[in-house]
Amino acid sequence: MTGIAEKPLTRNMRPDGSALDLPAYQKAGGYQAIRRILNGGMTPKAVTEEVKAANLRGRGGAGFPTGLKWSFVPVGKDAPNPTYMVVNADEMEPGTFKDRLLLERDPHQVIEGAIIAAFAIEADFSYIFLRGEYTLAAERIARAIAESYERNYLGKNILGSGFSLDLHLHVSGGRYICGDETGLLNALEGKRANPRAKPPFPVVVGLFGKPTVVNNVETLSCVPHIIDHGAPWFRDLGRGKDAGTKLYGVSGKVKRPGLWELPMGTTAREILEEHAGGMKDGVKFRGLLPGGSSTPFIVEQHLDTPMNFTEMPKAGSRLGTGTMIVLDDHTCPVGMTWNMMRFFGRESCGFCTPCWSGLGWVERILKSMEDGQGKPGDLERLASQANMWNPGNTFCALAPGAADPLQTALKYFRDDFERHIRQHRCPWR
Amino acid sequence: MLTAEEINEIEQEAVHYPRRDAVSIDALKIVQRHRGWVSDESLNDIAGHLGMSATDLDSIATFYNLIFRRPVGRHVITFCDSVSCWIMGCENIREHLQERLGIGLGETTPDNRFTLLPTVCLGCCDHAPAMMVGGDLHSDLDPVKVDRELEKYK
């Protein structure tokens, strides 16, 4: 393929920051995929098989194979109905700012992805669940949905195909936990966003008790391109063992914080040094969280690991959302960990005891260390709490997500924690 | 009493959901958009309109941080205090805001102009520190820029 095709998600975006409207999206090749499908080019099963063959994995952070998720939805005349397709646009993972770009700059790409996904799972209704603070995205998505209805890419009997789909934008009332897929479904039902116990999984018992697929914005944005160019093309975009491109971001004290669409599997070192320009003058790299606050720290020795779902576990971490947060030598690792534990504690839905109780305790221990009140045994107490957050002890991934940075901070920056206790102060203050 | 306009907006949302109570969060937000916050009276009226108990609706209203069950100022400042903004110095921004406005977190200025609230990551990490005033995002903040931006909100 030509070089220009290597950034399928972002290459049509306008440099002035405005959104592609429907005519511009179509001119760039948009809505060709759904046209081809609905003209009889592909059955729902064929679409799912193509996405499976492309090895598309969920860009929300978990990396679950998208086509496989779709294939679990019961279809056929005995299947429960209606079936729902939900777009998770509740981007709230600290350090993550990738879906904002896709929503604000190319809303039709997300919408076309949702229509194709809905066709594949034979859904009747679709919702975009958008966080309340993304006001510009809300405006642009709402306008794009209206444009799509006008051109009959949405609504009854789409393009004369017999396939109908309604798509509605729900703007959230807030809270991080809505990003958990079952918490999100409860919020869409107008309830508190407490995550649900699984199984049953949403693909079988989801929104209003009906089969539901929840997919992330970036995941769905890949789908039209997979249909347009085929699974082998998509697989070849990736550099390591995973497929496609990825929106990688860097925040923290680097020369050029930002967001770039790069081959999936680009190394952290390349992203950090070539794209983000390396560390700011006068500060040194100490470690990074590869994909948001819920991913384990990696350090210098791991920087050449391909940043993808398959290979990051070798470095003891996860890809997560692919937007990394960099820790430098002028920033206190204990303070940084305290900040994240405060976040998780504040955003716990309050349902599972290891989460709501443990996070508050851990936050207070870390705060006391920062204030020079750390005690011998604190590190053991922190480690034992983190063990209580192992998967299986809570309904959702919030507490396990908190354990990851805490456990790895204790591992890689242990000296710094011990210095806080020994010196009765934060050495950075 | 809900106004005809509020009821109309709630009903327009309700057509998109199979159950009336599913629209509860939208209804709270609609009333808040008109009145600034959700009072006990508004809560009772919305609950009645949707056929829910006021207790159920209050458990929902108090769960979501963008729904205000207490009066707020004309402009709500939500400043990000999550990790990327923390690394980039959001504690200084918080101190500056508190000093300038003379209020603590969760409080409203006596002239009712601003309410100050912390919030989780605003998805603006490459331009940290960041805050929102109402629906507007402000990024790459320093104390001088904070002062300049706040002047725009009367």
Interface residues (C-beta under 8 A of the other chain):
Chain A: E91 M92 E93 P94 G95 T96 F97 D99 R100 R131 G132 E133 Y134 T135 L136 D166 H168 H170 V171 S172 G173 G174 R175 Y176 A187 L188 E189 G190 K191 R192 A193 F208 G249 V250 S251 G252 K253 P257 G258 L259 L289 S293 T323 I325 V326 L327 D328 T331 G335 M336 N339 M340 F343 R346 E347 C349
Chain B: H16 Y17 P18 R19 D21 A22 V23 S24 I25 D26 L28 K29 S59 I60 F63 Y64 N65 L66 I67 T78 D81 S82 V83 S84 W86 I87 M88 T119 V120 C121 L122 G123 C124 C125 D126 H127 A128 M132 G135 D136 L137
